[in-house]
Amino acid sequence: MTQTHVFVETNFLFGVFRMPSKRHRDALALKAQFGTGDVKLYVPYLCFQEARNLIAKSLPSNRCSDLLEFHRYAADSGTAPWDFDEVRKLLHAAIGEVSRTKAVYQRELAEFAAAVGDGILHGSNHVFDFLEALDLDDDSLKYNDKVILSSVLVRARELMAAGADRLFFASVDKSDLQPTSHRPKMTQHYNEAGLTFVSNFVLPVLPEASGA
């Protein structure tokens, strides 16, 4: 069976390891495919650093304070027909989700990095040499995104040279990394690496699988 190689970036990690109620279903499904060995994942090391910062910033510090204040107002004005004991259970569960995420997300990211193993893409001399020579269609791409793109393209080229032919870069909210007809230089980089950009975490189905 042809091995599927999938490159992901910060938004994949954020979608998988943020608070459970806000996690991205397709990102979780792709992680599950990695867990069963159906895909090989590659993640730039920089993305783990970015994901840690994003998750920390996304955790609300006063998640339920506004609701508690509204309940006190409604109770004082006699317009609170709900059972506050039941509402309290919901609020405590919501607060507990924040606390649990805060307690475990860094450990979960570290464990996932260990599972990815040699799929972690480090900023090697080869990557930074590629970055220095990287010719794009405009200068709007942020430096970190250029590092991520260079890491992905360098490893994808190596895999293609070794005979791999199912190479994907799965990303959401990173349209600046997407090759388009308006970005011929970026498109050429993807073509030279044999890399297909997927603007979500759902991979194309193999022809033989779709016809089964």
Residue pairs with C-beta under 8 A, 6 or more apart in sequence:
2 165
2 166
2 206
3 40
3 164
3 166
4 38
4 39
4 40
4 166
4 168
4 203
5 39
5 40
5 42
5 156
5 159
5 164
5 166
5 167
5 168
6 30
6 34
6 39
6 40
6 41
6 42
6 168
6 169
6 170
6 203
7 41
7 42
7 43
7 152
7 155
7 156
7 167
7 168
7 169
7 170
7 195
8 30
8 41
8 42
8 43
8 47
8 169
8 170
8 171
8 201
9 43
9 44
9 47
9 148
9 152
9 171
9 174
9 177
10 47
10 50
10 51
10 54
10 148
11 27
11 171
11 172
11 173
11 174
12 24
12 27
12 30
12 43
12 47
12 170
12 171
12 201
13 43
13 47
13 48
13 50
13 51
13 109
13 112
14 51
14 54
14 55
14 58
15 23
15 24
15 26
15 27
15 28
15 172
15 201
16 23
16 24
16 27
16 28
16 31
16 112
17 23
17 51
17 55
17 105
17 108
17 109
17 112
18 54
18 55
18 58
18 101
18 105
19 58
19 59
19 97
19 98
19 101
20 97
20 101
21 97
22 58
24 172
24 201
26 200
26 201
26 202
27 201
29 201
29 202
30 39
30 41
30 170
30 201
30 202
30 203
31 112
33 39
34 40
34 41
34 115
34 116
39 203
40 119
41 116
41 119
42 116
42 119
42 120
42 121
42 152
42 155
43 113
43 116
43 119
43 120
43 121
44 120
44 121
44 147
44 148
44 151
44 152
45 120
45 121
45 122
45 123
46 123
46 144
46 147
46 148
46 151
47 148
48 109
48 113
48 120
50 144
51 109
52 105
52 106
52 109
55 101
55 105
59 98
59 101
59 102
60 98
63 94
63 95
63 98
64 91
64 94
64 95
67 87
67 91
68 91
71 80
71 84
71 87
74 80
75 84
113 120
121 127
121 151
121 152
121 154
121 155
122 151
123 147
123 151
124 154
126 154
127 147
127 150
127 151
127 154
128 150
130 150
130 153
130 154
131 146
131 147
131 150
134 146
134 149
134 150
134 189
135 185
136 146
136 183
136 185
136 186
137 182
137 183
137 184
137 185
137 186
140 176
141 149
141 176
141 177
142 176
145 174
145 176
145 177
148 177
149 177
149 189
152 169
152 193
152 195
153 189
153 190
153 193
153 195
156 167
156 169
156 193
156 194
156 195
157 192
157 193
157 194
159 167
159 194
160 167
160 193
160 194
160 195
164 194
165 194
166 206
167 193
167 194
167 195
167 196
168 195
168 196
168 197
168 198
168 203
168 204
169 177
169 190
169 195
169 196
169 197
169 198
170 198
170 200
170 201
170 203
171 177
171 178
171 197
171 198
171 199
172 199
172 200
172 201
175 199
177 197
178 197
178 199
179 186
179 187
179 189
179 190
179 197
180 186
180 187
181 187
190 196
190 197
196 204
198 204
